[in-house]
Amino acid sequence: MKPIDRKIYLASKSPRRRELLRQIGVEFELLTLRNDTPRGPDVTEVVHPGEAAIDYVARVANEKAAFGWNMVQNRRLTLRPVLAADTTVTIDGAILGKPGSPNEAMEMLERLSGRTHQVLTAIAVHHTDMKRQVTQVSQVRFAKLSAASIKAYCSTPEPYDKAGGYGLQGLAALFVEHIEGSHSGIVGLPLFETAQLLREAGIPLA
């Protein structure tokens, strides 16, 4: 009897998503989406004018999964589910992406200080005739942060590859007073919802 193929393709460069998939026993191969092609990024993460955060993350996750699935077909790779995700932080209706400078990171953390914001992670799975997407939303409340704490944090490498300028799995865990939602979703991949979609795609999980 032919063994069940348990692998998926992960269309993400995030080391945190890799760690989370390993946590639940999912085997994967990486599909690298490039940011520096002559035509620009494979998938742009630019927010459309007037686009709400929940629409933005869903669109980007779906576009990443679609690009990955096209890559699988064009390269004639083994047909396996493609998983993609996108995470963003929003407060007061504004989308906070990845800060491009220490000043931008400090401005973001000052805005989040002492308040509750939302972390949205959209996941998408594309496979043959399956195109499914789910978005998980968590509420995160920060303590009031001192200027010295913000400056010290922004002097580390942590804020600069993360939406909202912080990572829950790192030093910024010290900032968080309360979470309502999915810890793994805030880190970058909501595991409950991810497992549901992968089961639908035929990946056997516990």
Contacts in CASP RR format, 6 or more apart in sequence:
PFRMAT RR
TARGET T0000
AUTHOR 0000-0000-0000
METHOD contacts of the structure
MODEL  1
MKPIDRKIYLASKSPRRRELLRQIGVEFELLTLRNDTPRGPDVTEVVHPG
EAAIDYVARVANEKAAFGWNMVQNRRLTLRPVLAADTTVTIDGAILGKPG
SPNEAMEMLERLSGRTHQVLTAIAVHHTDMKRQVTQVSQVRFAKLSAASI
KAYCSTPEPYDKAGGYGLQGLAALFVEHIEGSHSGIVGLPLFETAQLLRE
AGIPLA
4 204 0 8 1.000
5 78 0 8 1.000
5 80 0 8 1.000
6 26 0 8 1.000
6 27 0 8 1.000
6 203 0 8 1.000
6 204 0 8 1.000
7 27 0 8 1.000
7 28 0 8 1.000
7 29 0 8 1.000
7 78 0 8 1.000
7 80 0 8 1.000
8 26 0 8 1.000
8 27 0 8 1.000
8 28 0 8 1.000
8 29 0 8 1.000
8 80 0 8 1.000
8 81 0 8 1.000
8 82 0 8 1.000
8 83 0 8 1.000
8 198 0 8 1.000
8 201 0 8 1.000
8 203 0 8 1.000
9 28 0 8 1.000
9 29 0 8 1.000
9 30 0 8 1.000
9 31 0 8 1.000
9 68 0 8 1.000
9 72 0 8 1.000
9 77 0 8 1.000
9 80 0 8 1.000
9 81 0 8 1.000
9 82 0 8 1.000
9 83 0 8 1.000
10 17 0 8 1.000
10 18 0 8 1.000
10 21 0 8 1.000
10 28 0 8 1.000
10 29 0 8 1.000
10 30 0 8 1.000
10 31 0 8 1.000
10 82 0 8 1.000
10 83 0 8 1.000
10 84 0 8 1.000
11 31 0 8 1.000
11 33 0 8 1.000
11 64 0 8 1.000
11 65 0 8 1.000
11 67 0 8 1.000
11 68 0 8 1.000
11 71 0 8 1.000
11 82 0 8 1.000
11 83 0 8 1.000
11 84 0 8 1.000
12 18 0 8 1.000
12 30 0 8 1.000
12 33 0 8 1.000
12 64 0 8 1.000
12 83 0 8 1.000
12 84 0 8 1.000
12 85 0 8 1.000
13 30 0 8 1.000
13 32 0 8 1.000
13 33 0 8 1.000
14 85 0 8 1.000
14 188 0 8 1.000
14 189 0 8 1.000
16 169 0 8 1.000
16 187 0 8 1.000
16 188 0 8 1.000
16 189 0 8 1.000
17 85 0 8 1.000
17 188 0 8 1.000
17 189 0 8 1.000
18 28 0 8 1.000
18 30 0 8 1.000
20 184 0 8 1.000
20 187 0 8 1.000
20 188 0 8 1.000
20 189 0 8 1.000
20 191 0 8 1.000
20 194 0 8 1.000
21 28 0 8 1.000
21 83 0 8 1.000
21 189 0 8 1.000
21 194 0 8 1.000
23 191 0 8 1.000
24 191 0 8 1.000
24 194 0 8 1.000
24 195 0 8 1.000
24 205 0 8 1.000
24 206 0 8 1.000
25 205 0 8 1.000
26 198 0 8 1.000
26 203 0 8 1.000
26 205 0 8 1.000
28 83 0 8 1.000
29 80 0 8 1.000
31 68 0 8 1.000
31 71 0 8 1.000
31 72 0 8 1.000
31 82 0 8 1.000
33 41 0 8 1.000
33 42 0 8 1.000
33 43 0 8 1.000
33 64 0 8 1.000
33 67 0 8 1.000
33 68 0 8 1.000
34 41 0 8 1.000
34 42 0 8 1.000
35 41 0 8 1.000
35 42 0 8 1.000
42 67 0 8 1.000
43 60 0 8 1.000
43 63 0 8 1.000
43 64 0 8 1.000
43 67 0 8 1.000
45 60 0 8 1.000
45 86 0 8 1.000
47 56 0 8 1.000
47 95 0 8 1.000
48 56 0 8 1.000
48 59 0 8 1.000
51 59 0 8 1.000
51 95 0 8 1.000
52 93 0 8 1.000
53 88 0 8 1.000
53 90 0 8 1.000
53 93 0 8 1.000
53 95 0 8 1.000
53 118 0 8 1.000
53 120 0 8 1.000
54 120 0 8 1.000
54 135 0 8 1.000
54 137 0 8 1.000
56 86 0 8 1.000
56 88 0 8 1.000
56 95 0 8 1.000
57 86 0 8 1.000
57 87 0 8 1.000
57 88 0 8 1.000
57 120 0 8 1.000
57 121 0 8 1.000
57 122 0 8 1.000
57 135 0 8 1.000
58 122 0 8 1.000
58 124 0 8 1.000
58 133 0 8 1.000
58 135 0 8 1.000
60 86 0 8 1.000
60 122 0 8 1.000
61 84 0 8 1.000
61 85 0 8 1.000
61 86 0 8 1.000
61 122 0 8 1.000
61 123 0 8 1.000
61 124 0 8 1.000
61 133 0 8 1.000
61 135 0 8 1.000
62 84 0 8 1.000
62 122 0 8 1.000
62 124 0 8 1.000
62 131 0 8 1.000
62 133 0 8 1.000
64 84 0 8 1.000
64 85 0 8 1.000
64 86 0 8 1.000
64 124 0 8 1.000
65 82 0 8 1.000
65 83 0 8 1.000
65 84 0 8 1.000
65 124 0 8 1.000
65 125 0 8 1.000
65 126 0 8 1.000
65 131 0 8 1.000
65 133 0 8 1.000
66 124 0 8 1.000
66 126 0 8 1.000
66 131 0 8 1.000
68 82 0 8 1.000
68 84 0 8 1.000
68 126 0 8 1.000
69 82 0 8 1.000
69 126 0 8 1.000
69 127 0 8 1.000
71 77 0 8 1.000
72 78 0 8 1.000
72 79 0 8 1.000
72 80 0 8 1.000
72 82 0 8 1.000
73 79 0 8 1.000
79 127 0 8 1.000
79 128 0 8 1.000
80 127 0 8 1.000
81 125 0 8 1.000
81 126 0 8 1.000
81 127 0 8 1.000
81 130 0 8 1.000
81 198 0 8 1.000
81 201 0 8 1.000
81 202 0 8 1.000
81 203 0 8 1.000
82 125 0 8 1.000
82 126 0 8 1.000
82 127 0 8 1.000
83 123 0 8 1.000
83 124 0 8 1.000
83 125 0 8 1.000
83 194 0 8 1.000
83 197 0 8 1.000
83 198 0 8 1.000
84 123 0 8 1.000
84 124 0 8 1.000
84 126 0 8 1.000
85 121 0 8 1.000
85 122 0 8 1.000
85 123 0 8 1.000
85 124 0 8 1.000
85 188 0 8 1.000
85 189 0 8 1.000
86 121 0 8 1.000
86 122 0 8 1.000
87 119 0 8 1.000
87 120 0 8 1.000
87 121 0 8 1.000
87 122 0 8 1.000
87 163 0 8 1.000
87 185 0 8 1.000
87 188 0 8 1.000
88 95 0 8 1.000
88 96 0 8 1.000
88 97 0 8 1.000
88 119 0 8 1.000
88 120 0 8 1.000
88 163 0 8 1.000
88 164 0 8 1.000
89 95 0 8 1.000
89 96 0 8 1.000
89 97 0 8 1.000
89 108 0 8 1.000
89 112 0 8 1.000
89 117 0 8 1.000
89 118 0 8 1.000
89 119 0 8 1.000
89 120 0 8 1.000
89 163 0 8 1.000
89 164 0 8 1.000
89 165 0 8 1.000
90 96 0 8 1.000
90 117 0 8 1.000
90 118 0 8 1.000
90 120 0 8 1.000
91 111 0 8 1.000
91 112 0 8 1.000
91 115 0 8 1.000
91 117 0 8 1.000
91 118 0 8 1.000
96 108 0 8 1.000
96 111 0 8 1.000
96 112 0 8 1.000
96 117 0 8 1.000
96 163 0 8 1.000
96 164 0 8 1.000
96 165 0 8 1.000
97 163 0 8 1.000
97 164 0 8 1.000
97 165 0 8 1.000
98 160 0 8 1.000
98 161 0 8 1.000
98 162 0 8 1.000
98 163 0 8 1.000
98 164 0 8 1.000
98 165 0 8 1.000
99 105 0 8 1.000
99 107 0 8 1.000
99 108 0 8 1.000
99 159 0 8 1.000
99 160 0 8 1.000
99 164 0 8 1.000
99 165 0 8 1.000
100 160 0 8 1.000
102 154 0 8 1.000
102 155 0 8 1.000
105 154 0 8 1.000
105 159 0 8 1.000
105 160 0 8 1.000
105 165 0 8 1.000
106 150 0 8 1.000
106 151 0 8 1.000
106 154 0 8 1.000
108 159 0 8 1.000
108 164 0 8 1.000
108 165 0 8 1.000
108 166 0 8 1.000
109 145 0 8 1.000
109 150 0 8 1.000
109 153 0 8 1.000
109 154 0 8 1.000
109 159 0 8 1.000
109 165 0 8 1.000
109 166 0 8 1.000
109 175 0 8 1.000
110 145 0 8 1.000
110 150 0 8 1.000
112 142 0 8 1.000
112 145 0 8 1.000
112 164 0 8 1.000
112 166 0 8 1.000
112 175 0 8 1.000
113 142 0 8 1.000
113 143 0 8 1.000
113 144 0 8 1.000
113 145 0 8 1.000
113 150 0 8 1.000
114 141 0 8 1.000
114 142 0 8 1.000
114 143 0 8 1.000
114 144 0 8 1.000
114 145 0 8 1.000
114 177 0 8 1.000
115 141 0 8 1.000
115 142 0 8 1.000
116 139 0 8 1.000
116 140 0 8 1.000
116 141 0 8 1.000
116 142 0 8 1.000
116 178 0 8 1.000
117 139 0 8 1.000
117 140 0 8 1.000
117 142 0 8 1.000
118 137 0 8 1.000
118 138 0 8 1.000
118 139 0 8 1.000
118 140 0 8 1.000
119 137 0 8 1.000
119 138 0 8 1.000
119 140 0 8 1.000
119 163 0 8 1.000
119 185 0 8 1.000
119 186 0 8 1.000
120 135 0 8 1.000
120 136 0 8 1.000
120 137 0 8 1.000
120 138 0 8 1.000
121 135 0 8 1.000
121 136 0 8 1.000
121 182 0 8 1.000
121 185 0 8 1.000
121 186 0 8 1.000
121 188 0 8 1.000
121 189 0 8 1.000
121 190 0 8 1.000
122 133 0 8 1.000
122 134 0 8 1.000
122 135 0 8 1.000
122 136 0 8 1.000
123 133 0 8 1.000
123 134 0 8 1.000
123 135 0 8 1.000
123 136 0 8 1.000
123 189 0 8 1.000
123 190 0 8 1.000
123 193 0 8 1.000
123 194 0 8 1.000
123 197 0 8 1.000
124 131 0 8 1.000
124 132 0 8 1.000
124 133 0 8 1.000
125 131 0 8 1.000
125 132 0 8 1.000
125 133 0 8 1.000
125 197 0 8 1.000
125 198 0 8 1.000
125 200 0 8 1.000
125 201 0 8 1.000
126 132 0 8 1.000
127 201 0 8 1.000
130 200 0 8 1.000
130 201 0 8 1.000
132 197 0 8 1.000
132 200 0 8 1.000
132 201 0 8 1.000
134 190 0 8 1.000
134 193 0 8 1.000
134 196 0 8 1.000
134 197 0 8 1.000
136 181 0 8 1.000
136 182 0 8 1.000
136 185 0 8 1.000
136 190 0 8 1.000
136 193 0 8 1.000
137 181 0 8 1.000
138 179 0 8 1.000
138 180 0 8 1.000
138 181 0 8 1.000
138 182 0 8 1.000
138 185 0 8 1.000
138 186 0 8 1.000
139 178 0 8 1.000
139 179 0 8 1.000
139 180 0 8 1.000
139 181 0 8 1.000
140 168 0 8 1.000
140 176 0 8 1.000
140 178 0 8 1.000
140 179 0 8 1.000
140 180 0 8 1.000
140 186 0 8 1.000
141 176 0 8 1.000
141 177 0 8 1.000
141 178 0 8 1.000
141 179 0 8 1.000
142 175 0 8 1.000
142 176 0 8 1.000
142 177 0 8 1.000
143 175 0 8 1.000
143 176 0 8 1.000
143 177 0 8 1.000
145 175 0 8 1.000
149 175 0 8 1.000
153 159 0 8 1.000
153 166 0 8 1.000
153 171 0 8 1.000
153 172 0 8 1.000
153 175 0 8 1.000
156 171 0 8 1.000
158 165 0 8 1.000
158 166 0 8 1.000
158 167 0 8 1.000
158 170 0 8 1.000
158 171 0 8 1.000
158 172 0 8 1.000
159 165 0 8 1.000
159 166 0 8 1.000
159 167 0 8 1.000
166 172 0 8 1.000
166 175 0 8 1.000
167 173 0 8 1.000
167 187 0 8 1.000
168 176 0 8 1.000
168 183 0 8 1.000
168 186 0 8 1.000
168 187 0 8 1.000
169 187 0 8 1.000
179 186 0 8 1.000
182 190 0 8 1.000
182 191 0 8 1.000
182 192 0 8 1.000
182 193 0 8 1.000
184 190 0 8 1.000
184 191 0 8 1.000
184 192 0 8 1.000
185 191 0 8 1.000
195 205 0 8 1.000
198 205 0 8 1.000
199 205 0 8 1.000
END
